[in-house]
Amino acid sequence: MLSGEGGAITDRERCFTGYNAYEDRINSVYSGDYDFEDVFVDVSSPVGAIRMYATNLVLGTPEFGFDVDFSKLDILRDGKIITMSERTKQSFTYKGYKFNVERRGDSSDFKEFLVTFITPAN
């Protein structure tokens, strides 16, 4: 799978898939235990890494999330996991950073989320 290079947040788009995503645990009250997911990317910031998560569920709408530790129970997290329909956009402020999340139109093979940082949040 082709991916763009990693690096600092700039005004340029960067693609984080394949080789620069990794597997980590995600915990949910609803599943009762840990599930392993392989779609995490850490975005560096002065307050530590903000972990971005995305997955295409077998049944249901694809999910996008952000937090610093997804292994905590979802009711104890300060980040979010949300579902987004195609071509929708939402704005968030987390750990002093404001960013927009847009779910782009689906291709035949992929779901794509564009995260645009507007930093710092004022």
PyMOL commands that place a pseudoatom at each C-alpha (Angstrom):
pseudoatom trace, name=CA, resn=MET, resi=1, chain=A, elem=C, hetatm=0, pos=[0.000, 0.000, 0.000]
pseudoatom trace, name=CA, resn=LEU, resi=2, chain=A, elem=C, hetatm=0, pos=[1.403, 3.395, -0.903]
pseudoatom trace, name=CA, resn=SER, resi=3, chain=A, elem=C, hetatm=0, pos=[1.821, 5.947, 1.861]
pseudoatom trace, name=CA, resn=GLY, resi=4, chain=A, elem=C, hetatm=0, pos=[3.239, 9.409, 2.163]
pseudoatom trace, name=CA, resn=GLU, resi=5, chain=A, elem=C, hetatm=0, pos=[6.191, 10.212, 4.357]
pseudoatom trace, name=CA, resn=GLY, resi=6, chain=A, elem=C, hetatm=0, pos=[5.690, 10.868, 8.066]
pseudoatom trace, name=CA, resn=GLY, resi=7, chain=A, elem=C, hetatm=0, pos=[6.742, 14.108, 9.675]
pseudoatom trace, name=CA, resn=ALA, resi=8, chain=A, elem=C, hetatm=0, pos=[5.769, 17.301, 11.413]
pseudoatom trace, name=CA, resn=ILE, resi=9, chain=A, elem=C, hetatm=0, pos=[2.330, 18.852, 11.054]
pseudoatom trace, name=CA, resn=THR, resi=10, chain=A, elem=C, hetatm=0, pos=[2.529, 21.416, 8.251]
pseudoatom trace, name=CA, resn=ASP, resi=11, chain=A, elem=C, hetatm=0, pos=[0.204, 22.859, 5.632]
pseudoatom trace, name=CA, resn=ARG, resi=12, chain=A, elem=C, hetatm=0, pos=[0.930, 19.801, 3.482]
pseudoatom trace, name=CA, resn=GLU, resi=13, chain=A, elem=C, hetatm=0, pos=[-1.204, 16.637, 3.446]
pseudoatom trace, name=CA, resn=ARG, resi=14, chain=A, elem=C, hetatm=0, pos=[0.470, 13.503, 4.793]
pseudoatom trace, name=CA, resn=CYS, resi=15, chain=A, elem=C, hetatm=0, pos=[-0.877, 9.995, 4.433]
pseudoatom trace, name=CA, resn=PHE, resi=16, chain=A, elem=C, hetatm=0, pos=[-0.609, 7.646, 7.413]
pseudoatom trace, name=CA, resn=THR, resi=17, chain=A, elem=C, hetatm=0, pos=[-1.411, 4.092, 6.390]
pseudoatom trace, name=CA, resn=GLY, resi=18, chain=A, elem=C, hetatm=0, pos=[0.307, 0.766, 6.049]
pseudoatom trace, name=CA, resn=TYR, resi=19, chain=A, elem=C, hetatm=0, pos=[3.893, 0.939, 7.240]
pseudoatom trace, name=CA, resn=ASN, resi=20, chain=A, elem=C, hetatm=0, pos=[3.490, 3.888, 9.587]
pseudoatom trace, name=CA, resn=ALA, resi=21, chain=A, elem=C, hetatm=0, pos=[0.321, 2.759, 11.384]
pseudoatom trace, name=CA, resn=TYR, resi=22, chain=A, elem=C, hetatm=0, pos=[0.587, 0.184, 14.165]
pseudoatom trace, name=CA, resn=GLU, resi=23, chain=A, elem=C, hetatm=0, pos=[-1.464, -2.277, 16.186]
pseudoatom trace, name=CA, resn=ASP, resi=24, chain=A, elem=C, hetatm=0, pos=[-2.559, -1.363, 19.690]
pseudoatom trace, name=CA, resn=ARG, resi=25, chain=A, elem=C, hetatm=0, pos=[-5.232, -2.271, 22.206]
pseudoatom trace, name=CA, resn=ILE, resi=26, chain=A, elem=C, hetatm=0, pos=[-8.604, -0.602, 22.435]
pseudoatom trace, name=CA, resn=ASN, resi=27, chain=A, elem=C, hetatm=0, pos=[-10.874, -1.247, 25.396]
pseudoatom trace, name=CA, resn=SER, resi=28, chain=A, elem=C, hetatm=0, pos=[-14.638, -0.961, 25.415]
pseudoatom trace, name=CA, resn=VAL, resi=29, chain=A, elem=C, hetatm=0, pos=[-17.261, -1.494, 28.073]
pseudoatom trace, name=CA, resn=TYR, resi=30, chain=A, elem=C, hetatm=0, pos=[-19.392, -3.054, 25.366]
pseudoatom trace, name=CA, resn=SER, resi=31, chain=A, elem=C, hetatm=0, pos=[-16.874, -5.717, 24.342]
pseudoatom trace, name=CA, resn=GLY, resi=32, chain=A, elem=C, hetatm=0, pos=[-15.908, -6.477, 27.940]
pseudoatom trace, name=CA, resn=ASP, resi=33, chain=A, elem=C, hetatm=0, pos=[-12.212, -6.839, 27.107]
pseudoatom trace, name=CA, resn=TYR, resi=34, chain=A, elem=C, hetatm=0, pos=[-9.418, -5.671, 24.845]
pseudoatom trace, name=CA, resn=ASP, resi=35, chain=A, elem=C, hetatm=0, pos=[-9.656, -5.829, 21.078]
pseudoatom trace, name=CA, resn=PHE, resi=36, chain=A, elem=C, hetatm=0, pos=[-6.523, -5.415, 18.994]
pseudoatom trace, name=CA, resn=GLU, resi=37, chain=A, elem=C, hetatm=0, pos=[-6.692, -2.919, 16.141]
pseudoatom trace, name=CA, resn=ASP, resi=38, chain=A, elem=C, hetatm=0, pos=[-3.967, -2.085, 13.635]
pseudoatom trace, name=CA, resn=VAL, resi=39, chain=A, elem=C, hetatm=0, pos=[-4.975, 1.413, 12.648]
pseudoatom trace, name=CA, resn=PHE, resi=40, chain=A, elem=C, hetatm=0, pos=[-3.303, 3.791, 15.108]
pseudoatom trace, name=CA, resn=VAL, resi=41, chain=A, elem=C, hetatm=0, pos=[-1.034, 6.734, 14.332]
pseudoatom trace, name=CA, resn=ASP, resi=42, chain=A, elem=C, hetatm=0, pos=[0.634, 8.973, 16.914]
pseudoatom trace, name=CA, resn=VAL, resi=43, chain=A, elem=C, hetatm=0, pos=[0.766, 12.687, 16.141]
pseudoatom trace, name=CA, resn=SER, resi=44, chain=A, elem=C, hetatm=0, pos=[3.502, 14.456, 18.119]
pseudoatom trace, name=CA, resn=SER, resi=45, chain=A, elem=C, hetatm=0, pos=[2.671, 17.592, 20.054]
pseudoatom trace, name=CA, resn=PRO, resi=46, chain=A, elem=C, hetatm=0, pos=[4.240, 19.651, 22.873]
pseudoatom trace, name=CA, resn=VAL, resi=47, chain=A, elem=C, hetatm=0, pos=[1.844, 17.919, 25.297]
pseudoatom trace, name=CA, resn=GLY, resi=48, chain=A, elem=C, hetatm=0, pos=[2.801, 14.424, 24.139]
pseudoatom trace, name=CA, resn=ALA, resi=49, chain=A, elem=C, hetatm=0, pos=[1.524, 12.172, 21.396]
pseudoatom trace, name=CA, resn=ILE, resi=50, chain=A, elem=C, hetatm=0, pos=[-2.116, 12.387, 20.417]
pseudoatom trace, name=CA, resn=ARG, resi=51, chain=A, elem=C, hetatm=0, pos=[-3.196, 8.970, 19.202]
pseudoatom trace, name=CA, resn=MET, resi=52, chain=A, elem=C, hetatm=0, pos=[-5.462, 8.847, 16.144]
pseudoatom trace, name=CA, resn=TYR, resi=53, chain=A, elem=C, hetatm=0, pos=[-7.536, 5.747, 15.435]
pseudoatom trace, name=CA, resn=ALA, resi=54, chain=A, elem=C, hetatm=0, pos=[-9.669, 4.714, 12.472]
pseudoatom trace, name=CA, resn=THR, resi=55, chain=A, elem=C, hetatm=0, pos=[-11.305, 1.454, 11.491]
pseudoatom trace, name=CA, resn=ASN, resi=56, chain=A, elem=C, hetatm=0, pos=[-13.819, 0.086, 9.038]
pseudoatom trace, name=CA, resn=LEU, resi=57, chain=A, elem=C, hetatm=0, pos=[-16.163, -2.128, 11.021]
pseudoatom trace, name=CA, resn=VAL, resi=58, chain=A, elem=C, hetatm=0, pos=[-17.517, -5.303, 9.458]
pseudoatom trace, name=CA, resn=LEU, resi=59, chain=A, elem=C, hetatm=0, pos=[-21.030, -4.126, 10.334]
pseudoatom trace, name=CA, resn=GLY, resi=60, chain=A, elem=C, hetatm=0, pos=[-21.782, -0.465, 10.895]
pseudoatom trace, name=CA, resn=THR, resi=61, chain=A, elem=C, hetatm=0, pos=[-20.332, 2.934, 10.083]
pseudoatom trace, name=CA, resn=PRO, resi=62, chain=A, elem=C, hetatm=0, pos=[-16.510, 3.394, 10.104]
pseudoatom trace, name=CA, resn=GLU, resi=63, chain=A, elem=C, hetatm=0, pos=[-15.087, 4.884, 13.292]
pseudoatom trace, name=CA, resn=PHE, resi=64, chain=A, elem=C, hetatm=0, pos=[-12.553, 7.635, 13.965]
pseudoatom trace, name=CA, resn=GLY, resi=65, chain=A, elem=C, hetatm=0, pos=[-11.113, 8.437, 17.371]
pseudoatom trace, name=CA, resn=PHE, resi=66, chain=A, elem=C, hetatm=0, pos=[-8.501, 10.437, 19.229]
pseudoatom trace, name=CA, resn=ASP, resi=67, chain=A, elem=C, hetatm=0, pos=[-7.038, 10.062, 22.703]
pseudoatom trace, name=CA, resn=VAL, resi=68, chain=A, elem=C, hetatm=0, pos=[-3.736, 9.463, 24.461]
pseudoatom trace, name=CA, resn=ASP, resi=69, chain=A, elem=C, hetatm=0, pos=[-4.624, 6.002, 25.807]
pseudoatom trace, name=CA, resn=PHE, resi=70, chain=A, elem=C, hetatm=0, pos=[-7.284, 3.810, 24.234]
pseudoatom trace, name=CA, resn=SER, resi=71, chain=A, elem=C, hetatm=0, pos=[-6.586, 0.952, 26.663]
pseudoatom trace, name=CA, resn=LYS, resi=72, chain=A, elem=C, hetatm=0, pos=[-8.638, 2.750, 29.341]
pseudoatom trace, name=CA, resn=LEU, resi=73, chain=A, elem=C, hetatm=0, pos=[-12.329, 1.930, 29.488]
pseudoatom trace, name=CA, resn=ASP, resi=74, chain=A, elem=C, hetatm=0, pos=[-14.226, 4.217, 27.118]
pseudoatom trace, name=CA, resn=ILE, resi=75, chain=A, elem=C, hetatm=0, pos=[-16.173, 5.797, 29.993]
pseudoatom trace, name=CA, resn=LEU, resi=76, chain=A, elem=C, hetatm=0, pos=[-12.836, 6.866, 31.595]
pseudoatom trace, name=CA, resn=ARG, resi=77, chain=A, elem=C, hetatm=0, pos=[-11.259, 8.411, 28.482]
pseudoatom trace, name=CA, resn=ASP, resi=78, chain=A, elem=C, hetatm=0, pos=[-11.073, 12.118, 27.787]
pseudoatom trace, name=CA, resn=GLY, resi=79, chain=A, elem=C, hetatm=0, pos=[-10.853, 11.640, 24.004]
pseudoatom trace, name=CA, resn=LYS, resi=80, chain=A, elem=C, hetatm=0, pos=[-13.591, 10.383, 21.708]
pseudoatom trace, name=CA, resn=ILE, resi=81, chain=A, elem=C, hetatm=0, pos=[-14.498, 7.662, 19.258]
pseudoatom trace, name=CA, resn=ILE, resi=82, chain=A, elem=C, hetatm=0, pos=[-17.159, 8.705, 16.770]
pseudoatom trace, name=CA, resn=THR, resi=83, chain=A, elem=C, hetatm=0, pos=[-18.864, 7.318, 13.700]
pseudoatom trace, name=CA, resn=MET, resi=84, chain=A, elem=C, hetatm=0, pos=[-18.966, 9.484, 10.602]
pseudoatom trace, name=CA, resn=SER, resi=85, chain=A, elem=C, hetatm=0, pos=[-20.930, 9.170, 7.386]
pseudoatom trace, name=CA, resn=GLU, resi=86, chain=A, elem=C, hetatm=0, pos=[-19.291, 9.853, 4.019]
pseudoatom trace, name=CA, resn=ARG, resi=87, chain=A, elem=C, hetatm=0, pos=[-18.615, 13.505, 3.233]
pseudoatom trace, name=CA, resn=THR, resi=88, chain=A, elem=C, hetatm=0, pos=[-19.230, 14.786, 6.763]
pseudoatom trace, name=CA, resn=LYS, resi=89, chain=A, elem=C, hetatm=0, pos=[-16.990, 17.049, 8.849]
pseudoatom trace, name=CA, resn=GLN, resi=90, chain=A, elem=C, hetatm=0, pos=[-16.662, 17.715, 12.577]
pseudoatom trace, name=CA, resn=SER, resi=91, chain=A, elem=C, hetatm=0, pos=[-14.410, 19.998, 14.659]
pseudoatom trace, name=CA, resn=PHE, resi=92, chain=A, elem=C, hetatm=0, pos=[-12.724, 19.133, 17.960]
pseudoatom trace, name=CA, resn=THR, resi=93, chain=A, elem=C, hetatm=0, pos=[-10.400, 20.674, 20.542]
pseudoatom trace, name=CA, resn=TYR, resi=94, chain=A, elem=C, hetatm=0, pos=[-8.181, 18.236, 22.412]
pseudoatom trace, name=CA, resn=LYS, resi=95, chain=A, elem=C, hetatm=0, pos=[-5.037, 18.756, 24.509]
pseudoatom trace, name=CA, resn=GLY, resi=96, chain=A, elem=C, hetatm=0, pos=[-4.788, 22.374, 23.380]
pseudoatom trace, name=CA, resn=TYR, resi=97, chain=A, elem=C, hetatm=0, pos=[-5.101, 21.618, 19.673]
pseudoatom trace, name=CA, resn=LYS, resi=98, chain=A, elem=C, hetatm=0, pos=[-8.051, 22.341, 17.444]
pseudoatom trace, name=CA, resn=PHE, resi=99, chain=A, elem=C, hetatm=0, pos=[-8.584, 20.110, 14.411]
pseudoatom trace, name=CA, resn=ASN, resi=100, chain=A, elem=C, hetatm=0, pos=[-11.206, 19.231, 11.842]
pseudoatom trace, name=CA, resn=VAL, resi=101, chain=A, elem=C, hetatm=0, pos=[-11.988, 15.661, 10.836]
pseudoatom trace, name=CA, resn=GLU, resi=102, chain=A, elem=C, hetatm=0, pos=[-13.549, 15.016, 7.448]
pseudoatom trace, name=CA, resn=ARG, resi=103, chain=A, elem=C, hetatm=0, pos=[-14.600, 11.629, 6.149]
pseudoatom trace, name=CA, resn=ARG, resi=104, chain=A, elem=C, hetatm=0, pos=[-13.964, 11.775, 2.447]
pseudoatom trace, name=CA, resn=GLY, resi=105, chain=A, elem=C, hetatm=0, pos=[-15.931, 9.834, -0.147]
pseudoatom trace, name=CA, resn=ASP, resi=106, chain=A, elem=C, hetatm=0, pos=[-15.169, 6.113, -0.153]
pseudoatom trace, name=CA, resn=SER, resi=107, chain=A, elem=C, hetatm=0, pos=[-13.131, 4.514, -2.909]
pseudoatom trace, name=CA, resn=SER, resi=108, chain=A, elem=C, hetatm=0, pos=[-13.628, 0.913, -3.968]
pseudoatom trace, name=CA, resn=ASP, resi=109, chain=A, elem=C, hetatm=0, pos=[-10.962, -0.201, -1.471]
pseudoatom trace, name=CA, resn=PHE, resi=110, chain=A, elem=C, hetatm=0, pos=[-10.606, 2.399, 1.286]
pseudoatom trace, name=CA, resn=LYS, resi=111, chain=A, elem=C, hetatm=0, pos=[-12.267, 4.659, 3.826]
pseudoatom trace, name=CA, resn=GLU, resi=112, chain=A, elem=C, hetatm=0, pos=[-10.382, 7.930, 4.233]
pseudoatom trace, name=CA, resn=PHE, resi=113, chain=A, elem=C, hetatm=0, pos=[-10.379, 10.463, 7.060]
pseudoatom trace, name=CA, resn=LEU, resi=114, chain=A, elem=C, hetatm=0, pos=[-8.681, 13.847, 6.606]
pseudoatom trace, name=CA, resn=VAL, resi=115, chain=A, elem=C, hetatm=0, pos=[-7.501, 15.480, 9.850]
pseudoatom trace, name=CA, resn=THR, resi=116, chain=A, elem=C, hetatm=0, pos=[-6.628, 19.169, 9.541]
pseudoatom trace, name=CA, resn=PHE, resi=117, chain=A, elem=C, hetatm=0, pos=[-4.892, 20.762, 12.550]
pseudoatom trace, name=CA, resn=ILE, resi=118, chain=A, elem=C, hetatm=0, pos=[-5.527, 24.406, 13.417]
pseudoatom trace, name=CA, resn=THR, resi=119, chain=A, elem=C, hetatm=0, pos=[-3.015, 24.930, 16.201]
pseudoatom trace, name=CA, resn=PRO, resi=120, chain=A, elem=C, hetatm=0, pos=[-2.957, 26.079, 18.869]
pseudoatom trace, name=CA, resn=ALA, resi=121, chain=A, elem=C, hetatm=0, pos=[-6.591, 26.321, 19.903]
pseudoatom trace, name=CA, resn=ASN, resi=122, chain=A, elem=C, hetatm=0, pos=[-7.519, 29.807, 21.095]
for i in range(1, 122): cmd.bond("trace and resi %d" % i, "trace and resi %d" % (i + 1))
show_as sticks, trace
zoom trace
